[in-house]
Amino acid sequence: MFTKFDNDRQEIQMYKTLTAIRFGLILLGLAFAANAQVDSRRSSEPSAVSEYETFLKRTDTVLVTQSFPLTDVLGRGGHGPTAKISWVFGDAKKLYALDIYDQVVDFNKLESIEDGLDKLYQAVNTSFETTKASSMSYSSPFGIYANYYSFTVNGKSQKNLYLVIGSYISQSPTAEPLARLRDVIEQGRQKLIELGAK
């Protein structure tokens, strides 16, 4: 036999469940909206092909490659960042690149990307609130895109970092993955310098 108290408790539980479902749908909608924005941007601005990738498509020659796996500080697992070297057998000239989650970036572009990520990280941490920004973003020609933005859920301001690197997609309420990605690129640059890149 149910009492009025039991019915009220069931109604409260149902209300809580429906509220949780609504909140989840709102967050899912925001994630899809952000994903659609990035997908449309990425489809209209294809990544530049690195010299390293172009070099590997050469024909009528023997190509030598070396790969050096790096520590995956982003914690993605699977195929992590890799320092790469390639040359024509018998030739002294070598090409150096960093493969960051299937996105190959030439050695001479790494410092620029590292600087761009660092500027975005510093801007988010020092100026996002004071400039009353709704978003701050960085995009490299080599398939690295980061967008830190704010949105409102139930009247409360939320923040999200949407990060795309090759096949790697990440979302975070903080800008810390930017610092970790910058560290991955610096680790790769240092490994390539150690292997002879100039």
Stockholm file with secondary structure:
# STOCKHOLM 1.0

chainA/1-198         MFTKFDNDRQEIQMYKTLTAIRFGLILLGLAFAANAQVDSRRSSEPSAVSEYETFLKRTDTVLVTQSFPLTDVLGRGGHGPTAKISWVFGDAKKLYALDIYDQVVDFNKLESIEDGLDKLYQAVNTSFETTKASSMSYSSPFGIYANYYSFTVNGKSQKNLYLVIGSYISQSPTAEPLARLRDVIEQGRQKLIELGAK
#=GR chainA/1-198 SS CCCHHHHHHHHHHHHHHHHHHHHHHHHHHHHHHHHHHHHHHHHHSCCCCCHHHHHHTCCSSCEEEEEEECCCTTCCCSSCCEEEEEEETTCCCEEEEEEETTEEEEHHHHHHHHHHHHHHHHHHHHHTTTTTCSEEEEECTTSEEEEEEEEEETTEEEEEEEEEETTEEEEESSSHHHHHHHHHHHHHHHHHHHTTCC
#=GC SS_cons         CCCHHHHHHHHHHHHHHHHHHHHHHHHHHHHHHHHHHHHHHHHHSCCCCCHHHHHHTCCSSCEEEEEEECCCTTCCCSSCCEEEEEEETTCCCEEEEEEETTEEEEHHHHHHHHHHHHHHHHHHHHHTTTTTCSEEEEECTTSEEEEEEEEEETTEEEEEEEEEETTEEEEESSSHHHHHHHHHHHHHHHHHHHTTCC
//
